[in-house]
Amino acid sequence: MNIPLALIVFRLLLSPIILGLAYFLGESSKLIILILMYLGLISDILDGIIARKQNISSAKLRRMDSQTDMIFWLSLGFATWFLYPNLISENSLSIWTILGMELLCYVISIAKFKKETCTHAFLSKIWGITLLIAFTSLIGFNHAGVPFYLAIFFGLISHIDVLLIILILPKWTHDIPSTYHAYLIRKGVEIKRSEYLNG
């Protein structure tokens, strides 16, 4: 059995469940949504670790993981909008800025490599942690505040990092920890990806 693939599919299936709970059940479902969010994060951590241990990590699997992550976090964003539309509208500028940068990363990567971005960079992982904290505050307590703006900050710098990685890389590849590692690849230096495949 391909456990990493099963974990990715599990996380993908959580997205419509989260959306359905928020849309049909409203605030009464927020605890369940938070539990599903944390289960999704655990699955995201485990799929990379297990893939590395089983030596079955591949570009196809990593691309699937990356796209599933995007769908998963977007579902939480829409769920927050369903639950607390005013909270989202009050912070719409920051949210649209992050979404715009995400779109820009995809557009530039597809224009340059004919493939979507799949860096799994270190700063992106930190952003994922801050997103977890922010959505816990947003969904669990109807509060943006410091957790939200911390996520926005790391979202901005992680997207700048991804954009630089895309621009520096001579050809498409996956699992690039940072702009510096992209520079090393451009210079012909081999990096040890196995150290960075945990999530």
N, C-alpha and C positions, 0 to 999 in steps of 0.2 A: 504493500500500500504506500502511495506517495503522500506521506503525512504533511509535508510543507504545502503541497497543492491543496490538500483537504482543509488546512488551516486558512489558506487564502480564500477558498470558496466559502468557508464558514464566515469569514469577515465580510465578504461580499454579500452574503445572504442576510447579514445583520442590518444592512443599510435599509432595505425596504421595510423590515420589521420596525426599525427605529422610526422611520417616517410614518408608518401606519399608526404606531402607538401615539406619537405626538399629534397627528392629525385627528384621529378618531377619539382618543381618550383624554387628550389634553394634559393638564397639570397632574392629574391622578397617576399618570404613567411615568413621571419624571424619575422616580427611583429605579424603575425597571430599565429605563433608557440609560441611566448612569451605570448600572450594573453591566448592561450590554456593551457600553462604551469601554469599560475596563476589560471585559472579556475580549473585545476586539483588539485592544492594545496588547494584551497578553499573547493573543494569537499572532500578532505582528512580530513580536519579539521572538517567539518560539519558531516561526516558520524559517527565519534566516538561520538560527542556531542549528536546527535539525537538518536543514539542507546542507549546511557546512559539514556537520558531523557525518552525514550519510554520503557526502561527496556527490550530491545530485543537483547542486546549484547550477543554473544555466541562465543565459541571457533571457530566454523566453519566460522562465519562472520569475526572474527578477522584474521583468517588464510587467508581468501580470500582478506581481506584488505591489509595484509602484502605482499602477492604475487603480487597483483595489483600494489602496490607501487614500487616494484622492476622492474616490466615490464614497468611502466610509466617512471621511471628515466632512465632505459636503453634505452628506445625509444628516450629520449632527448639526451643521449650520442651518439647514432647512428646518430641522426639528425645533431648534431654538426659535426660529422665526415663527413657526406654528404656535409655539407655546407663549412666546413673549414678543409679539411684533413691534411693540413700542421700543423695547430694548434694542432690537436690531436697527430700527429706523434712527434711533438716537446716535448710533455708532456706524451709520452707513458709509460715511466717507472712508473710515479706516478699513472697513470690510471690503469695499469696492477697490481700494488701493491694492490690497493683498490679492484679490481675485484677478485684478488687472495684471499684476506681476506674474502670477501663476500662468495666465494665458500667454503673456509675453515669452515666458520660458518655453512653452510648447511651440509657439509660432516660430521662434528662432531656431529651436532644435529641429523641427520638421523642415524648415527652409534650408538648413545647413546639412542635415544628415538624412532627411526623409524618414526620421523616426522620432518618437516622443522622447523627452528627457527621462533618464532613469539613473540619476546619480547616487541616490541614497547617501547624500553627503552628511558629514558629522553635524553641521549646523542645522540641517533639516531634521535630524533626530532630536536635537535639543528643542527645535520648534515644536515637534510632535509632543514632547513632554509638557511644554508650556500650553499647547492647545488642550491637552488633557485637563490641566489645572483650570484653564479659562472656561472650558465647557462644564466642568464641575461647578464652577461659580455661576455661570450663566443659567444652566438648566436646573441645577440643584437649589440655587438661592436667588434667582432672578436678579443677579448682580454682575456688573461688568468690572469696573474699578481696576485695581492694580493687576489682577490676573489677566484680564482682557488685554490691557495695554502692554503687558509683558509679552503676551503671545503675538501681538501686532509688531512689537519691536523685533523679536526673533524671526518673525515671518519676513520682515523687510530685509534683514541682513542675510537670512538663509537664501532668499530668492536672488539677492545680489550675488551671493556666492555661486549659486547654480548658473546664473547668467554668465558669469566669468568663466566657469568650468566649460560651458558650452562653447563660448567664443575661443577659448584657448585650445581645447582638444582638436587634434588634427583629423580625427575620425571618431565616429560614434563608438562608445563603449559604456559599460555599466559599472556601478559601484565605484565612484570616484569620491574619496573622503573629503577633499577640499580643493580650492583653487590651486594651492601649492602642488598637490598631487597631479592635477591636470597639467601644470607646468612641467613637472618631472616627466610625465608621459610624452609631452611634446618634445622634450629633450632626448627622448629615447631611453629613459630610465624606467625599468620595470618596477611596479609597486606590488606589494603583497596584499591582494584583495581579500584573501581568506581571513585577514584580521578584522575586516570591516563588514562581514556578511551577517551580522547579528541583528536582523530586523529590516 
